């Protein structure tokens, strides 16, 4: 009777899952994964969807041939990339197609096809699947395309209670856990549908226990961080945020007087509030400036002298962004730079952007496709810039005469944790991110870029002061919480108080960086090596057994004679 019931349950499972073999159902499930991933990205407010977003696609992958798996995974990624990053079309009309095809293939299709191999291997899939995903996410940030958006971990920016472990693992640790739990939940459903539940009670209980323990440990670690880290009672710095609204399609030359008046008014208003530092966005002054006296630029000296006078008269430091020109033996070079004027009117520091935007600030393919370079430069606002070479700190004094230091991230450098780590290793008191997200004219792009700064703050335990043209400008504390902000598509002023943590040391992530990527590579190599050896010995054993049987058969036949 028990055997009959087992066969009946298995028959029912097969009957339930039979429709999953249809192309239409597979197409629907693939699109469902793409849609769930899109809804987990800001500005949508359902980040919890990412914790099971891959389940529909996982079922498609386990019930499809390789060719079908490739097609349906590509469709799923195409939906995800097209809906989540449609704002790239503001740069160039073919940019979205480029991202949704090439980016999708390299960083969505390929890792999932590799993960597909291990989904039916219960023990191995838990470890190797998230490791594969993390390796590809790391390459996504640093490889040729340098497209750091869509990292799974960033979706959890609002769940402060869950993401404090970022100071150990970095944001990729959150991505690892997301894929890990997606695989666990998939295995639970797979066991319930494909096998007799009665025979799978122990594995199911283990799976559920791992899920509960994972969330429990995340919450426990966050609670400990909140309880043991305390702020000094003294305020270290009062920062002023000057969020401009200079339209990206309007050139500086046509509005120079009006823009200069706005900048002056903002500095005077914030100076009146007693701020130590006034922050302006990237490319506050869009026209080129230079400190090289051999390069002659109209109004160059007047603009710099005016800012110097405003800093001195307001008794405050002023940080702003511009295009900087220099000259060497090879000719004129252009940098995306940040300048700091001290409250005594002197130039206190300069930083040049190190990580440039591909196609927007540099052409990644060199001389291979000159026609493409010419086309991009002629159809977009792209410019060819030189990268900076060092992450040096700015130094300033507050109203009490204390010396403070900070590092600057320009634009999407906020996505590159290595630069923030360098500042933290140099004992920076806080980090500033100046950017100009107004170019996209998209609230989605503004929010997706802004949330990245949350993780840089937690990873280094340094406050993040983010100022943007058009928004989203905000102050983020060491735990990744927004303390204050200015709405997008508005011009406005804001102040923020920077405090420091008591007994502040360097986080494990600051000291070790992306150690999780290295660990993931070793895990993948170890598990694949283990599988190869196991398969080799299994095949070797089968061949030996077959040979033994043949010999025994021959021996038996000989005896019969």
C-alpha positions in Angstrom: 0.0 0.0 0.0 2.9 2.4 0.8 4.5 1.7 -2.5 1.2 2.3 -4.3 0.8 5.6 -2.5 4.3 6.7 -3.4 3.7 5.9 -7.1 0.4 7.8 -6.9 2.2 10.9 -5.5 5.0 10.7 -8.1 2.3 10.4 -10.8 0.5 13.4 -9.5 3.8 15.4 -9.4 4.5 14.5 -13.0 0.9 15.5 -14.0 1.3 18.9 -12.2 4.6 19.6 -13.8 3.7 18.4 -17.3 2.5 21.9 -18.4 5.9 23.3 -17.5 7.3 21.5 -20.6 5.3 23.8 -22.9 7.1 26.6 -24.7 4.5 29.1 -23.7 4.7 28.4 -20.0 8.5 28.5 -20.2 8.4 31.9 -21.9 6.0 33.2 -19.3 8.2 32.0 -16.4 11.3 33.5 -18.0 9.6 36.8 -18.4 8.4 36.6 -14.8 12.0 36.4 -13.5 12.9 39.4 -15.5 9.9 41.3 -14.2 10.6 40.4 -10.6 14.2 41.5 -10.8 13.0 44.8 -12.3 10.5 45.4 -9.5 13.2 44.7 -6.9 15.3 47.6 -8.3 14.6 51.2 -7.2 12.5 53.3 -7.5 10.1 50.4 -6.9 9.6 49.7 -3.2 9.5 45.8 -3.3 13.1 44.8 -2.8 12.0 41.5 -1.1 11.0 40.2 -4.5 14.7 39.5 -5.4 14.8 36.8 -2.7 12.8 34.5 -5.0 13.0 36.2 -8.3 15.1 33.5 -9.9 12.8 30.6 -9.0 10.6 30.7 -12.2 13.8 30.7 -14.4 15.4 28.0 -12.4 12.5 25.7 -13.2 12.8 26.5 -16.9 16.5 25.8 -16.8 16.1 22.4 -15.2 13.4 21.3 -17.7 15.0 22.6 -20.9 17.7 21.5 -23.4 20.8 23.7 -23.5 19.6 25.5 -26.6 16.2 26.2 -25.0 17.9 27.3 -21.7 20.0 29.8 -23.6 17.0 31.3 -25.4 14.8 31.6 -22.4 17.6 32.9 -20.1 18.4 35.5 -22.8 14.7 36.5 -22.9 14.6 36.8 -19.1 17.7 39.0 -19.0 16.5 41.1 -21.9 13.3 41.9 -20.1 15.3 42.7 -16.9 17.9 45.0 -18.6 15.4 46.7 -20.9 13.0 47.7 -18.2 15.5 48.4 -15.4 18.0 50.4 -17.4 15.9 52.1 -20.1 17.4 55.4 -18.9 20.7 54.7 -20.9 18.8 55.7 -24.0 19.2 59.3 -22.9 22.9 58.9 -23.8 22.4 57.4 -27.2 19.5 55.7 -28.9 21.3 52.4 -29.4 22.8 52.3 -25.9 19.8 50.4 -24.5 20.1 47.7 -27.2 23.8 47.5 -26.6 23.3 47.0 -22.8 20.3 44.7 -23.2 22.1 42.4 -25.6 25.8 42.4 -24.8 25.5 43.2 -21.1 22.7 40.6 -20.8 24.7 37.9 -22.6 27.9 38.4 -20.6 26.6 39.0 -17.1 23.2 37.3 -17.0 23.0 34.5 -19.5 26.5 33.1 -19.1 26.5 32.8 -15.3 23.0 31.3 -15.2 23.9 28.7 -17.8 26.8 27.7 -15.6 24.6 27.7 -12.6 22.1 25.4 -14.5 24.7 22.6 -14.5 24.6 22.5 -10.7 20.9 23.1 -9.9 20.1 19.4 -9.7 23.1 18.7 -7.5 21.7 19.5 -4.0 24.9 20.0 -1.9 27.0 21.6 -4.6 24.4 24.0 -5.9 24.2 25.8 -2.6 27.8 26.9 -2.7 28.8 27.1 -6.3 25.8 28.9 -7.7 26.2 32.1 -5.6 29.9 31.9 -6.1 29.5 31.9 -9.9 27.1 34.8 -9.8 29.4 36.9 -7.6 32.4 36.3 -9.9 30.4 37.6 -12.8 29.1 40.6 -10.9 32.6 41.6 -10.0 33.7 41.4 -13.6 30.6 43.4 -14.6 32.0 46.3 -12.5 35.6 46.3 -13.6 35.6 44.7 -17.1 35.5 46.6 -20.4 31.9 47.8 -20.2 32.2 49.1 -16.6 28.4 48.9 -16.1 28.1 48.6 -12.3 24.3 48.9 -12.2 22.0 45.9 -11.4 24.2 44.4 -8.7 21.7 42.3 -6.7 23.0 43.4 -3.4 22.1 47.0 -4.1 18.4 46.2 -4.1 18.5 45.8 -0.3 19.7 49.4 0.4 16.5 50.1 2.5 16.8 47.0 4.7 19.4 48.5 7.1 18.9 45.6 9.6 20.0 43.1 7.0 23.0 44.7 5.2 25.4 45.6 8.0 27.4 42.5 7.2 28.6 44.5 4.2 31.4 45.8 6.3 32.9 42.3 6.1 31.9 41.1 2.7 31.1 44.2 0.7 28.0 44.5 -1.4 28.8 41.3 -3.2 28.3 39.4 0.0 24.6 40.5 -0.1 24.4 39.3 -3.7 25.9 35.9 -2.7 23.3 35.5 0.0 20.5 36.4 -2.3 21.4 33.8 -4.9 22.2 31.3 -2.1 18.7 31.6 -0.7 17.1 31.5 -4.2 18.8 28.2 -4.8 17.7 26.9 -1.3 14.0 27.8 -1.9 14.2 26.3 -5.4 15.5 23.1 -3.9 12.7 23.0 -1.3 10.0 23.4 -4.0 11.8 20.9 -6.3 11.9 18.3 -3.5 8.2 18.8 -2.7 7.1 18.5 -6.3 9.5 15.8 -7.7 9.9 13.5 -4.7 7.8 12.0 -2.0 7.6 14.6 0.8 7.7 11.8 3.4 11.1 10.6 2.2 12.4 14.2 2.0 11.5 15.4 5.5 15.1 15.5 6.7 16.5 17.5 3.7 13.5 19.9 3.9 14.1 20.6 7.5 17.7 21.2 6.9 16.9 23.6 4.0 14.4 25.5 6.2 16.8 25.7 9.1 19.6 27.1 6.9 17.2 29.9 5.6 16.1 30.8 9.2 19.7 30.7 10.5 20.9 32.9 7.6 18.4 35.7 8.3 18.9 35.2 12.0 22.6 35.7 11.8 22.2 38.8 9.5 19.8 40.4 12.1 22.0 39.4 15.0 25.2 40.9 13.4 23.3 44.1 12.6 21.9 44.4 16.1 25.4 44.0 17.5 26.8 46.7 15.3 24.0 49.1 16.3 24.6 48.4 20.0 28.4 48.5 20.2 29.1 51.5 17.9 28.5 54.9 19.5 29.0 58.4 18.2 31.3 61.0 19.8 29.2 63.8 21.4 31.1 66.5 19.6 30.1 67.6 16.1 33.1 67.4 13.8 31.8 69.2 10.7 28.8 71.1 9.4 28.4 70.6 5.7 26.3 72.6 3.3 24.8 70.9 0.2 24.1 73.1 -2.8 22.0 71.1 -5.2 21.9 73.0 -8.5 19.5 72.5 -11.3 21.6 73.4 -14.4 19.9 71.8 -17.4 22.2 69.3 -19.3 21.1 70.6 -22.7 21.9 74.2 -21.9 25.5 75.2 -22.4 27.4 77.2 -19.7 28.2 80.0 -22.1 24.6 80.8 -22.8 23.7 81.0 -19.1 27.1 81.9 -17.5 25.9 85.1 -15.7 22.7 83.5 -14.4 24.6 80.3 -13.3 27.4 82.4 -11.6 24.7 84.4 -9.7 23.1 81.2 -8.5 26.4 79.7 -7.3 27.2 83.0 -5.5 23.8 83.1 -3.8 24.0 79.5 -2.6 27.5 80.0 -1.1 26.3 83.2 0.7 23.2 81.5 2.1 25.1 78.5 3.3 27.9 80.6 4.7 25.3 82.5 6.7 24.3 79.2 8.4 27.9 78.7 9.6 28.9 75.7 7.5 32.5 74.5 7.4 32.2 73.1 3.9 30.0 74.0 0.9 29.5 71.1 -1.6 28.7 71.6 -5.2 28.1 68.9 -7.8 30.2 67.4 -10.5 30.7 69.8 -13.4 29.3 72.7 -11.5 31.2 74.9 -13.9 30.8 73.0 -17.2 33.2 75.1 -19.2 36.9 74.1 -19.0 39.2 75.7 -16.3 42.9 75.5 -15.8 45.6 76.2 -13.3 48.3 76.1 -16.1 49.3 79.7 -16.9 50.5 78.7 -20.3 46.9 77.8 -21.4 44.8 80.9 -22.1 41.1 80.5 -21.4 38.6 83.4 -21.5 37.2 84.3 -18.0 39.3 81.5 -16.4 41.1 83.7 -13.9 37.9 85.7 -13.1 35.9 82.5 -12.3 38.6 81.0 -10.0 39.3 84.4 -8.3 35.5 84.8 -7.7 35.2 81.4 -6.0 38.3 82.2 -4.0 36.9 85.5 -2.7 33.6 83.8 -1.8 35.4 81.2 0.2 37.4 83.8 2.1 34.5 86.2 2.7 32.2 83.3 3.8 34.9 81.8 6.0 34.1 78.4 4.5 35.7 75.8 2.2 34.1 75.3 -1.2 34.3 72.0 -3.2 33.1 72.0 -6.8 33.6 70.1 -10.0 34.8 71.2 -13.5 36.6 70.1 -16.6 40.3 70.8 -16.0 42.8 71.4 -18.8 46.6 70.7 -18.6 49.4 70.7 -21.1 52.4 68.5 -21.6 54.7 67.5 -24.4 51.9 65.5 -26.1 49.4 68.3 -26.1 46.3 69.4 -24.2 44.8 66.9 -21.8 41.3 67.1 -20.2 40.3 65.8 -16.8 37.0 65.5 -14.8 38.3 67.2 -11.7 37.2 68.5 -8.3 38.7 71.6 -6.7 38.7 72.6 -3.1 39.1 76.3 -2.1 40.1 76.8 1.5 38.4 79.4 3.8 41.5 81.6 3.4 40.9 81.7 -0.4 43.8 79.4 -1.4 43.5 76.3 -3.5 43.6 73.5 -0.9 43.4 70.4 -3.1 42.5 68.8 -6.4 41.2 65.4 -7.4 41.0 63.9 -10.9 38.5 61.2 -11.7 40.1 57.8 -12.0 37.4 55.6 -13.3 35.9 57.0 -16.5 32.6 56.2 -18.1 33.0 54.0 -21.2 31.8 55.7 -24.4 30.9 58.8 -22.3 34.4 59.8 -21.1 36.6 57.4 -23.0 36.4 55.1 -26.0 37.1 51.5 -24.8 37.9 49.9 -28.1 40.9 51.9 -29.0 41.7 52.1 -32.7 39.7 48.9 -33.6 36.5 50.7 -34.7 37.4 54.3 -35.6 34.0 54.7 -37.3 32.2 53.9 -34.1 34.2 56.4 -32.1 33.5 59.1 -34.6 29.8 58.2 -34.6 29.5 58.3 -30.8 31.4 61.6 -30.5 29.2 63.2 -33.2 25.8 62.0 -31.9 26.3 62.4 -28.1 27.8 64.7 -25.5 30.7 62.3 -25.0 34.2 63.7 -24.5 37.5 62.0 -24.4 39.1 62.5 -21.0 42.3 61.4 -19.3 42.0 59.3 -16.1 43.4 60.5 -12.8 46.2 58.5 -11.2 45.8 58.7 -7.4 43.2 58.8 -4.6 44.6 61.6 -2.5 42.8 63.1 0.5 41.6 66.7 0.9 42.4 68.4 4.2 40.5 71.2 5.9 39.9 72.8 9.3 36.5 73.2 11.0 35.3 76.1 13.1 37.1 74.7 16.1 40.4 74.6 14.3 40.4 70.8 14.1 42.0 69.3 10.9 39.7 66.9 9.0 40.4 64.9 5.9 38.0 63.5 3.2 38.1 61.7 -0.1 36.1 62.6 -3.2 34.3 60.2 -5.6 33.2 61.7 -8.9 30.1 60.4 -10.6 29.8 56.6 -10.8 33.1 56.2 -8.9 30.8 55.6 -6.0 30.3 52.1 -7.5 34.0 51.3 -7.1 34.6 50.3 -3.6 38.4 50.1 -4.0 38.6 53.9 -4.2 36.5 54.3 -1.0 38.7 51.7 0.7 41.9 53.6 -0.2 40.4 56.7 1.5 39.4 54.7 4.5 42.9 53.2 4.7 44.3 56.7 4.8 42.0 57.4 7.8 39.6 59.8 6.0 37.0 61.3 8.3 34.2 61.1 5.6 33.7 60.6 1.9 32.1 63.0 -0.6 30.4 61.9 -3.8 29.9 64.7 -6.4 27.9 63.8 -9.4 25.6 65.1 -12.2 22.7 62.7 -12.8 20.5 65.3 -14.4 21.9 64.3 -17.8 19.6 61.2 -17.9 16.4 63.2 -17.1 15.3 60.0 -15.4 14.3 59.6 -11.8 15.1 55.8 -12.1 18.7 56.5 -13.0 19.0 59.1 -10.2 17.8 56.6 -7.5 19.7 53.6 -8.9 22.9 55.7 -8.7 22.1 57.2 -5.3 21.6 53.8 -3.5 25.1 52.7 -4.3 26.5 55.2 -1.9 24.7 53.5 1.0 27.0 50.5 0.7 30.2 52.5 0.4 29.3 54.1 3.8 28.7 50.7 5.5 31.7 49.0 3.9 34.1 51.7 5.3 32.0 53.0 8.2 32.5 56.5 6.9 29.7 59.1 6.4 28.9 59.7 2.8 28.0 63.2 1.7 26.4 63.0 -1.8 25.7 66.1 -3.9 24.2 66.0 -7.3 23.0 68.4 -10.0 19.3 67.8 -10.2 19.4 65.3 -7.3 19.4 62.9 -5.5 21.5 64.8 -2.9 21.7 63.2 0.6 23.7 62.6 3.8 24.2 58.9 4.6 25.6 57.9 8.0 28.0 55.0 8.8 25.1 52.5 9.0 23.8 53.4 5.5 20.8 55.4 6.8 19.7 58.6 5.0 19.9 61.4 7.6 18.6 64.1 5.2 18.1 64.7 1.5 17.0 67.1 -1.2 14.2 65.9 -3.6 15.1 65.3 -7.3 14.5 67.8 -10.1 14.7 70.6 -7.6 17.3 73.3 -6.7 17.8 73.5 -3.0 20.1 73.8 0.0 20.6 71.5 3.0 23.0 71.1 5.9 24.3 68.0 7.5 26.3 67.4 10.7 29.2 64.9 10.5 29.9 63.0 13.7 32.5 60.3 14.1 32.2 56.9 15.8 34.0 56.3 19.1 37.0 54.0 18.9 36.6 53.8 15.2 38.9 51.3 13.5 39.1 49.9 10.0 36.5 47.4 8.9 37.4 43.9 7.7 36.3 44.9 4.2 38.5 48.0 4.2 41.5 45.8 5.1 40.8 42.8 2.8 38.7 44.2 0.0 36.8 41.8 -2.2 38.2 38.7 -0.6 34.8 37.0 -1.3 35.5 37.0 -5.0 38.8 35.2 -4.5 37.1 32.7 -2.1 34.4 32.2 -4.7 36.9 31.4 -7.4 38.7 28.8 -5.2 35.3 27.3 -4.2 34.3 26.9 -7.9 37.7 25.4 -8.8 37.6 23.0 -5.8 34.0 21.8 -6.5 34.6 21.4 -10.2 37.8 19.5 -9.5 35.9 17.3 -7.0 33.2 16.6 -9.6 35.8 15.8 -12.3 37.7 13.4 -10.0 34.4 11.8 -8.8 33.1 11.3 -12.4 36.5 10.0 -13.5 36.6 7.4 -10.7 33.0 6.5 -11.2 33.6 5.9 -14.9 36.8 4.0 -14.1 34.9 1.9 -11.6 32.1 1.1 -14.1 34.7 0.1 -16.7 36.5 -2.2 -14.3 33.3 -3.7 -13.1 32.3 -4.4 -16.7 35.7 -6.0 -17.5 35.4 -8.1 -14.3 31.9 -9.3 -15.4 33.2 -10.2 -18.8 36.1 -12.1 -17.4 33.9 -14.0 -15.0 31.5 -14.8 -17.8 34.3 -16.1 -20.0 35.7 -18.0 -17.0 32.3 -19.5 -16.3 31.9 -20.5 -20.0 35.3 -22.2 -19.9 34.3 -24.2 -16.8 31.1 -25.3 -18.5 33.1 -27.0 -21.2 
